[in-house]
Amino acid sequence: MPNYTLNINGKNQSVTADEDTPLLWVLRDELNLVGTKFGCGIAQCGACTVHLDGTAVRSCQMKVSLLDDVKITTIEGLSEDGKHPVQEAWKEIDVPQCGYCQSGQIMTATAFLNENSNPSEEEIREAMHGNICRCASYNRIEKAVKVAAEKM
């Protein structure tokens, strides 16, 4: 099996994996970064969202062989102490119910707010549209994104 050096959360990590192994499984199974969740496996739910060079992507569909020169950020790398403005807003608004989708929601919101620091409610809804919350906490998610925008 090939060996890859990936830049994950600011550190170079060496992993051995088949070239078509999804990043999600490298993160979870090889590097024990389990904050990124498996949801659907077909890039439709958003639970596995991470950042590649600051862009939110679904890690369940990203082949490890394509990620050599990319900066990967997981929920664990967003903030060492959980004090990122989006994380703070999530706590302030008390967004999670079961919490399963929250790392993907937070990663999507963070990438979006880095691109649009003063979004409208419609822009927030559109940006977060691809992330599924089984508990239907969508109103609190949208409110937290707005609060996070103010904090950023």
Secondary structure, DSSP 8 states (H G I E B T S, - for coil): --EEEEEETTEEEEEE--TT-BHHHIIIIIS--TTS--S-SSSSS-TTEEEETTEEEEGGG-BGGG-TT-EEE-HHHH-SSS-SHHHHHHHHHT--SS-TTHHHHHHHHHHHHHH-SS--HHHHHHHHTT---TT--HHHHHHHHHHHHHH-
